[in-house]
Amino acid sequence: MVDGPQHVKKLTLEQLTKLAEEIRHELITVLAKSGGHLGPNLGVVELTIALHSVFSTPKDKLVWDVSHQSYVHKLLTGRKDRFHTIRQTGGLNGFCLRTESPHDSFGAGHAGTALSAALGMCAARDQRKSDENVVCIFGDAALTNGISYEALNNIAHTTKKFIGILNDNEWSIAKNVGAISSYLNKVITHPRYNRWSKDFERFVRRLPKGELALKLAHKAEEGFKGAVTGVGLQPSGSSIDSDGRGGYGNSLFFEEMGLRYLGPVDGHDLPLLISLLEFAKNYDRPIVLHVLTKKGKGYDAAIAYPEKFHGLGPYDVASGDPVPAKPGTPPNYQDVFGQTLVKLCQKNNTLVGITAAMPSGTGLKHLEKAMPDRYFDVGIAEEHAVIFAAGMATMGFHPVCAIYSTFLQRAYDCIHHDVCLQDLPVIFCLDRAGLSANDGPTHHGLFDIAYLRCLPNLIAMAPKDEDELADMMFTATHQNHPTFIRYPRGTAEGVPIKDQPKLLEVGKAEVIQNFSSNGKRKVALFGLGNMNSLARKAAAQLVAEGFDVAVINPRFTKPLDAGTHEFFGRAAEVVVTLEDHVLAGGYGSAVLELFNERAITRPVVRIGWPDQFIEHATSQDELRRKYGLTVEHTVAKVKAQLAETPVMARLIEVA
Ligand SMILES: Cc1ncc(C[n+]2csc(CCOP(=O)(O)OP(=O)(O)O)c2C)c(N)n1
């Protein structure tokens, strides 16, 4: 395999084809151990090789949307020796990261940012009068996202030189949805759209491998959608364009946006891709190249199950089967959420489920299967999802938006302006609230308590286990206000789930273990959500070491149970708050504000994530150990705090 992009340029077509094979082998074998975005990367092997054959990074800029499909780019830009570390502690990140390599021109992880970022780079280049090429690679699902259109609307007015590559594989994570997907489908399948002009052919012919590219393209002309490798060009001489402006293929949409459109072409045909990219590089107007790729190409299992192989954990290479969970592993929160929603929907006609392109990730696929008419996939469109839900709520519905905590950040104004301000009963199920360890900072859901706590009208809660998640969902369906339930990724606690969920009292905490008033020094541990189990373990150790310990499950971060917090705040010598969230503005901060308002002077030890972006790692446990979200650290902090707190002073105040 090659060492860097400069080597790619020296290879013959035969060697490049061999390189593609080697890369596919590397992807399939490495990801079998580490997990990752296999399908999308197998789909862009030829495209990435072609990009590095034609463009010269880091001077030229490749901007990848989401950047989950940048593994091949990483392999070709000096990172092949570390590729086996991808998504592991201290290893390569699974997305583009500016701090990881100068070849990563723009970091991402959230969808829909590439067109805007690339256009910004073009504007900067034009301002400083330099000559870098900026190439934006965006998937068909990026066109379900509003930001992409904001950028498209702006390109032709802003720059004369912009190269967009639409990497169309018909899939988001699940099958792509909506009108734009149907439109692309039409572009691909309708012969009217698959014609080329003579001047493009003339240009390609002049290129070193141009003759060959055209031959391949014509050979494949009969095959279109469904047989991506067969996609090709219609014979020349039949050049049309929708509006007489001379587009090379035909897409009204892109042409109306002021972009020249080339395509659709076979995204696995290396010589053709190289020729087209050379053409785009030398073109003096904004241009978009529409390439058709096959998700999972080169690995049968990934082709057969594109959704499963979009992103997955370790698997067996021979069968493609995931490494099985250990027997007795509890269900994951996502399945409990999905199954509970189905049960609730069966009894309550006002409930519907909404996802922004994440049916399997969130567990909403259970509703899709059981009650498809009550299920909405709106595409990668979190803002739209929230306002759409608000609209339904005005008509008497209780929409349930299942959105990852990190992706909901994008819809903050919609939560504020459309839901909370109008006090509408939308239910938000915030998945991945906590760490998404392998993915890293773009995917950790560590900010939602802070960004929600300041908004009036809403109710926010966090279950300590999967049974309480069901109770909270049930409780949410009885509210006439916006409600938010945050819960983490993956395996739940393994507690039994009641047949009939319980209605919880809003704003009421649960006392799990009270003081025994045995004359020992008192410590109150408030463990929020999944940190409650850690609080209970810390409590057991503190009791064993001779302390009198209370454990409380706060349940609600808004409204906070002021009475319970005050009672334990006054009774204990030390209060501890534990949260899987940043400390700045989180649950512990809410407790401090309450104590300040009520003049409770008890020291509060806050356990949570520090004021920095947390990196990716092999496991959540490693990061928790590093940042002190552990039983040992909690116990040590409590003891250190007590050592500073004179016993007598506390006793006088409590009395
Ligand atoms: C704002 C946001 N919402 C949801 C996601 C989850 N997500 C990651 S990749 C992806 C689908 C991307 O599809 P596409 O851009 O067509 O690329 P492909 O994987 O098909 O190559 C989604 C929905 C995200 N990264 N960002």
The ligand as a MOL file (V3000), in Angstrom:
LIG
                    3D

  0  0  0     0  0            999 V3000
M  V30 BEGIN CTAB
M  V30 COUNTS 26 27 0 0 0
M  V30 BEGIN ATOM
M  V30 1 C -26.8490 15.9160 12.3120 0
M  V30 2 C -26.6600 14.4290 12.1550 0
M  V30 3 N -27.7330 13.6000 12.2430 0
M  V30 4 C -27.5800 12.2760 12.1110 0
M  V30 5 C -26.3450 11.7420 11.8850 0
M  V30 6 C -26.1620 10.2430 11.8040 0
M  V30 7 N -25.6350 9.8420 10.4950 0 CHG=1
M  V30 8 C -24.3520 9.5560 10.2910 0
M  V30 9 S -24.0170 9.1140 8.7290 0
M  V30 10 C -25.6420 9.2430 8.3000 0
M  V30 11 C -26.0840 8.9110 6.9150 0
M  V30 12 C -25.2120 9.5450 5.8990 0
M  V30 13 O -25.6560 9.1820 4.6340 0
M  V30 14 P -24.9140 9.7370 3.3700 0
M  V30 15 O -24.4950 11.1590 3.6270 0
M  V30 16 O -25.7380 9.4900 2.1760 0
M  V30 17 O -23.5610 8.9040 3.3440 0
M  V30 18 P -23.3530 7.3290 3.1750 0
M  V30 19 O -23.1340 6.7710 4.5380 0
M  V30 20 O -24.5710 6.7620 2.5160 0
M  V30 21 O -22.1300 7.2300 2.3390 0
M  V30 22 C -26.4200 9.6390 9.3780 0
M  V30 23 C -27.8690 9.8230 9.3600 0
M  V30 24 C -25.2600 12.6350 11.8140 0
M  V30 25 N -24.0190 12.2010 11.6220 0
M  V30 26 N -25.4470 13.9550 11.9380 0
M  V30 END ATOM
M  V30 BEGIN BOND
M  V30 1 1 1 2
M  V30 2 1 2 3
M  V30 3 2 2 26
M  V30 4 2 3 4
M  V30 5 1 4 5
M  V30 6 1 5 6
M  V30 7 2 5 24
M  V30 8 1 6 7
M  V30 9 2 7 8
M  V30 10 1 7 22
M  V30 11 1 8 9
M  V30 12 1 9 10
M  V30 13 1 10 11
M  V30 14 2 10 22
M  V30 15 1 11 12
M  V30 16 1 12 13
M  V30 17 1 13 14
M  V30 18 2 14 15
M  V30 19 1 14 16
M  V30 20 1 14 17
M  V30 21 1 17 18
M  V30 22 2 18 19
M  V30 23 1 18 20
M  V30 24 1 18 21
M  V30 25 1 22 23
M  V30 26 1 24 25
M  V30 27 1 24 26
M  V30 END BOND
M  V30 END CTAB
M  END
